[in-house]
Each structure stands twice: as structure tokens, then as C-alpha cells.
Amino acid sequence: MATSGFKHLVVVKFKEDAKVDEILKGLENLVSQIDSVKSFEWGEDNESHEMLRQGFTHAFSMTFENKDAYVSFTGHPLHVEFSAAFTAVIDKIVVMDFTVAAVKSPVVVAP
């Protein structure tokens, strides 16, 4: 099994008064400005049973070349600034950071 980068996975439940659209735009802007982020995906859960979801609503995934690139990202001034605003609107959060064990790579579709 090969390794394929380093992953930062965040699952959250936003506070009731959170302006989620603004947070999402802020995240998209953040990752577009920091080169160490290789990929960024997010989604809002609308398929799981509430019992399984446990109140969490959104998931965010960032991929980095390696752990050093992730550590560099966490110390980046733009990330530090955004994290303060992000944390202020979070009700519940789970964060996992791990080296990716690539079992089946995504299929790349030619344009």
C-alpha cells in the first residue's frame, strides 16, 4: 500500500446563527491563496440518518504533499486569521490529520 500525501479532515456542526455561506467562501479563498494545499473538497451531509450524523452537518478535506506542508499551512498567517473566525461559529468539531494510505487512486478523466 502506497502513501499519497497528508490529509486534514474536519467535520463540524455550525452554530445556529453561523453565516455558513460566508465561511465556505472564506475557506475557498483561503485554500486558493496557499500553495501547500494540493486539493480541497467539502460537502454538506444530506443523506445520513440523524442518529448516525450526531448533529454534524459539514465535512472539509484538504490534501497536502506531506506532513511538513500541512505544518507549514497551520502556521500560515492567513490560516491563523481564518481559524479564529471559523472556530467562533463552530458548535461541535472533529479533526483528523493523517498520512494517506492509497488503496485505490481516483480515476482521472481526460478533458
Long-range contacts (C-beta under 8 A, 24 or more apart in sequence): 1-101, 1-102, 1-103, 2-101, 2-102, 3-99, 3-100, 3-101, 3-102, 4-100, 4-101, 4-102, 4-105, 5-38, 5-63, 5-64, 5-65, 5-66, 5-99, 5-100, 6-63, 6-64, 6-65, 6-66, 6-67, 6-69, 6-70, 6-97, 6-98, 6-99, 6-100, 7-61, 7-62, 7-63, 7-64, 7-96, 7-97, 7-98, 7-99, 7-100, 8-61, 8-62, 8-63, 8-64, 8-70, 8-73, 8-95, 8-96, 8-97, 9-59, 9-60, 9-61, 9-95, 9-96, 9-97, 9-98, 10-59, 10-60, 10-61, 10-93, 10-94, 10-95, 11-56, 11-58, 11-59, 11-60, 11-93, 11-94, 11-95, 12-56, 12-57, 12-58, 12-59, 12-60, 12-90, 12-91, 12-92, 12-93, 12-94, 13-55, 13-56, 13-57, 13-58, 13-90, 13-91, 13-92, 13-93, 14-57, 14-58, 14-89, 14-90, 14-91, 15-89, 15-90, 15-91, 16-91, 17-89, 18-89, 18-90, 19-89, 20-58, 23-85, 23-86, 23-89, 26-82, 26-85, 26-86, 27-60, 27-82, 27-86, 30-78, 30-79, 30-82, 31-62, 33-78, 34-73, 34-76, 34-78, 34-79, 36-64, 36-65, 36-69, 36-70, 36-72, 36-73, 36-76, 37-62, 37-63, 37-64, 37-73, 38-62, 38-63, 38-64, 38-65, 38-69, 39-63, 54-92, 55-91, 55-92, 56-92, 56-94, 63-100, 67-99, 70-97
